Amino acid sequence: MSRAESPDVRPLDVQLLDVSEDVLELLLGLALGDAEPDEVTPPLGLGWNAARIEWFRKYHRDAMTGLDGASREKSWAIVSGGRIAGSIRLKRSGPAAVETGIWLGRSFRGQGIGRLALRLVAAEAAAAGATVLGAETTPANRAAQALLRSAGASLSGEFGSVRAQLPLV
């Protein structure tokens, strides 16, 4: 097969975008249409109810103040190919430690977007002075565990959760 006949194998274009009010509404639209409520918010009743939507907006608005703000948390929209694909966050959990969490819309999963977003947020964490990036997931969330392992994190399980630690230096 010649170069002209080869399939499109361009690398993924993944970026982190600060959450503004406009971006927040785009994230909410993605969550409502392409994610299960429990993948995105704490359990606050059944389905995408008013309490979950209110929590979602408040969470991202509070995180707009950044790692040094009152919430000690920062969230970004994950953008791939010019489209919002999900969200990733950092939260200060110690003097040199931060915790991350991620969700992607169903239609964006399995494409390597999460791996690249995790790499970008790890760079943000290191730039903020963190030496350790942590994460927590459930034993059933094999995709999250595989993502964390692929980044070089060590995983341990206790009390029904899986904790990951990724050294940043």
C-alpha positions in Angstrom: 0.0 0.0 0.0 1.4 3.4 -0.9 1.5 6.4 1.4 -1.3 7.9 -0.7 -3.4 4.8 -0.1 -2.7 4.4 3.6 -5.5 4.9 6.1 -5.6 8.1 8.1 -3.3 7.4 11.1 -2.8 10.9 12.4 -2.1 11.1 16.1 -4.9 12.1 18.5 -5.2 15.8 19.2 -6.1 16.0 22.9 -6.0 19.2 24.9 -7.2 20.4 28.3 -9.5 23.4 28.3 -10.2 25.6 31.4 -13.8 25.4 32.4 -15.7 28.6 31.9 -19.5 29.1 32.1 -19.8 28.4 28.3 -17.6 25.3 28.6 -19.5 24.1 31.7 -22.7 24.1 29.7 -21.1 22.1 26.9 -19.7 19.6 29.5 -23.2 19.3 31.0 -24.7 18.6 27.6 -22.1 15.9 27.0 -22.8 14.3 30.4 -26.5 14.4 29.9 -26.4 12.8 26.5 -23.3 10.5 26.6 -22.6 9.4 30.2 -24.3 7.6 33.0 -25.0 9.9 36.0 -23.0 7.7 38.4 -20.0 8.0 36.2 -20.0 11.8 36.5 -21.6 12.7 39.9 -22.0 11.2 43.4 -25.1 9.1 43.8 -27.8 11.7 44.3 -31.0 9.8 43.3 -32.0 8.1 40.1 -31.0 9.4 36.7 -30.1 12.9 35.7 -32.3 14.7 38.2 -32.2 18.3 39.3 -29.9 17.5 42.3 -27.3 15.9 40.1 -27.4 18.8 37.6 -27.1 21.3 40.4 -24.2 19.4 41.9 -22.4 19.2 38.5 -22.6 23.0 37.9 -21.6 23.9 41.5 -18.7 21.5 41.4 -17.2 22.9 38.2 -17.9 26.5 39.3 -16.1 25.9 42.6 -13.2 24.3 40.7 -12.8 27.4 38.5 -10.8 29.0 41.4 -8.1 26.4 40.9 -5.8 24.4 43.1 -5.0 27.3 45.3 -8.6 28.5 45.6 -11.1 27.6 48.3 -12.0 24.2 46.8 -8.3 23.3 46.3 -9.4 21.7 43.0 -9.2 22.5 39.3 -11.2 20.9 36.5 -10.7 20.9 32.7 -12.7 19.9 29.8 -11.0 17.3 27.7 -11.1 18.3 24.0 -10.3 15.8 21.2 -10.5 16.7 17.5 -12.1 20.0 18.5 -15.0 18.3 20.4 -15.5 18.2 24.2 -15.0 14.5 25.2 -15.2 14.6 29.0 -13.6 16.2 32.0 -10.5 15.6 34.2 -9.6 17.1 37.5 -6.9 17.7 40.1 -7.5 18.1 43.8 -4.8 18.9 46.4 -4.6 15.9 48.8 -1.4 16.8 50.6 1.6 19.1 50.6 3.1 17.6 47.4 0.2 15.3 46.4 -2.8 15.7 44.2 -5.6 13.4 43.2 -7.1 13.1 39.8 -10.4 11.8 38.4 -11.7 11.6 34.8 -14.8 10.8 32.9 -15.3 10.5 29.2 -18.5 10.4 27.1 -19.2 6.9 26.0 -18.6 7.8 22.3 -15.1 8.9 23.2 -13.9 5.9 25.1 -11.4 3.3 23.9 -9.6 5.7 21.6 -6.6 6.7 23.7 -8.1 10.0 24.7 -8.0 9.2 28.5 -4.3 8.1 28.3 -3.4 11.4 26.7 -5.5 13.5 29.0 -3.9 11.7 32.0 -0.5 12.6 30.7 -1.5 16.2 30.3 -3.0 16.5 33.8 0.1 14.8 35.2 2.2 17.6 33.7 -0.2 20.2 35.2 0.2 18.4 38.6 4.0 18.5 38.3 3.9 22.2 37.3 1.9 22.9 40.4 4.6 21.3 42.6 3.1 17.9 43.1 5.4 14.9 43.3 2.7 12.2 43.5 -0.5 11.9 41.6 -3.2 9.7 43.2 -6.5 8.3 42.0 -9.2 6.1 43.4 -11.6 3.8 41.5 -13.7 0.7 42.1 -12.5 -2.9 41.7 -15.1 -3.3 38.8 -13.7 -0.4 36.8 -11.1 -2.3 34.9 -10.8 0.4 32.2 -9.7 3.0 34.8 -7.2 0.5 36.4 -5.7 -0.3 32.9 -5.4 3.5 32.2 -3.6 4.1 35.5 -1.3 1.1 35.0 -0.4 2.3 31.5 0.7 5.6 33.0 3.0 3.8 35.4 0.9 4.0 38.5 1.1 1.3 41.2 -2.3 0.0 42.3 -3.5 -1.4 45.6 -6.9 -2.5 46.8 -8.5 -2.2 50.2 -12.0 -1.8 51.6 -13.8 -2.1 48.2 -11.7 0.5 46.4 -8.6 0.6 44.3 -6.0 3.3 45.0 -3.3 4.3 42.5 -0.1 6.3 43.1 1.9 7.7 40.2 5.3 9.3 41.0 5.8 12.6 39.1 9.5 13.0 39.5 
